[in-house]
Amino acid sequence: MDALLAEVDATVRPVYRSTSPVAMRDVDVRRERRAMRRAIGAQVRVLPVAGPVVVRGEAA
């Protein structure tokens, strides 16, 4: 069995297919969204946190 697999492996060439522009667009969109989420997350982490706002006459 190993000899047969080795023979087939030696004769089979890899098939290279170009990626379709539609598929690449999906990857690009996801990459841009991830980058945007990271940038927004970094900004949120550096924003100062204010204490609770208490308005007179209203319950929290």
C-alpha contacts under 8 A as a table, 3 or more apart, distances in Angstrom:
res1	aa1	res2	aa2	distance
1	M	4	L	5.14
1	M	5	L	6.28
2	D	5	L	5.11
2	D	6	A	6.07
3	A	6	A	5.07
3	A	7	E	6.12
4	L	7	E	5.11
4	L	8	V	6.21
5	L	8	V	5.17
5	L	9	D	5.96
6	A	9	D	5.01
6	A	10	A	6.11
7	E	10	A	5.15
7	E	11	T	6.41
8	V	11	T	5.22
8	V	12	V	6.08
9	D	12	V	5.42
10	A	13	R	7.89
19	T	23	A	6.66
19	T	24	M	6.77
20	S	23	A	5.35
20	S	24	M	6.37
21	P	24	M	4.98
21	P	25	R	6.05
22	V	25	R	5.12
22	V	26	D	6.55
23	A	26	D	5.24
23	A	27	V	6.52
24	M	27	V	5.06
24	M	28	D	6.13
25	R	28	D	4.99
25	R	29	V	6.07
26	D	29	V	5.16
26	D	30	R	6.21
27	V	30	R	5.19
27	V	31	R	6.11
28	D	31	R	5.03
28	D	32	E	6.16
29	V	32	E	5.15
29	V	33	R	6.20
30	R	33	R	5.09
30	R	34	R	6.16
31	R	34	R	5.18
31	R	35	A	6.23
32	E	35	A	5.10
32	E	36	M	6.15
33	R	36	M	5.01
33	R	37	R	6.14
34	R	37	R	5.13
34	R	38	R	6.19
35	A	38	R	5.13
35	A	39	A	6.19
36	M	39	A	5.08
36	M	40	I	6.11
37	R	40	I	5.13
37	R	41	G	5.94
38	R	41	G	5.02
38	R	42	A	6.11
39	A	42	A	5.13
39	A	43	Q	6.35
40	I	43	Q	5.11
40	I	44	V	6.22
41	G	44	V	5.13
41	G	45	R	6.27
42	A	45	R	5.21
42	A	46	V	6.65
43	Q	46	V	5.37
43	Q	47	L	6.42
44	V	47	L	5.34
54	V	58	E	7.75
54	V	60	A	7.13
55	V	58	E	5.83
